[in-house]
Amino acid sequence: MTISTTEKSFFDLHISGLGYLNRIREVKPKKGDAFLACDIAALNGPSDDASYVRFDTRVSGSEAQHLVRRCIDAVEAEKKVMIGFRLGDLWTDTFTYSKGKRAGEQGVSLKARLLFISWIKVDGKQVYKAEAKSTETDDHGAQAPVTSVAPISQEEPEPSTPAAEAAADISVSAVAESF
């Protein structure tokens, strides 16, 4: 006797990194439900000469939406809001520039879903860090860390800072000046 399952399996492609949060907005399409969106200027390349990759993201999940909404005032006050993030479902969108020196030219926008925020710094001070608890099976059968939302105090992070965040801390002030 054969037992067949109709459950689909997926291959997830996630992008993780750190970058600056910009242009937080509520998007109200003509068709469909309104959604929260933001831009992320992700750092890329060597820490002493970083460049930016811009992602136009749709904020997915209640935790990520809550955290992004908490950052609206800081972003509007033009403070440097840096986040550790994970994106999924990357796709491109082509468009035509309507004004400026590139008017009439084709452009490409990188779009994705903002799935997870691991930490937030406002003007270099850590205001949030997700705490890893354990691993659990996600919707697609893969092992994924389970995190809880727990704001942290304004104190300096403990020495167990992840390597990527530590490397970013070294050059954030220099990069922030050019941003």
Buried (B, 14 or more C-beta within 10 A) or exposed (E): EEEEEEEEEEEEEBBEBBBBBBEBEEEEEEEEEEBBBBBBBBBEEEBEEBEBBBBBBBBBEEBBBEBBBBBBEBBEEEBBBBBBBBBBBBEEEEEEEEEEEEEEEEEEEBBBBBBBBBBBBBEEEBBBBBEEEEEEEEEEEEEBEEBEBEEBEEEEBEEEBEEBBEBBBEBBEEBEEEB
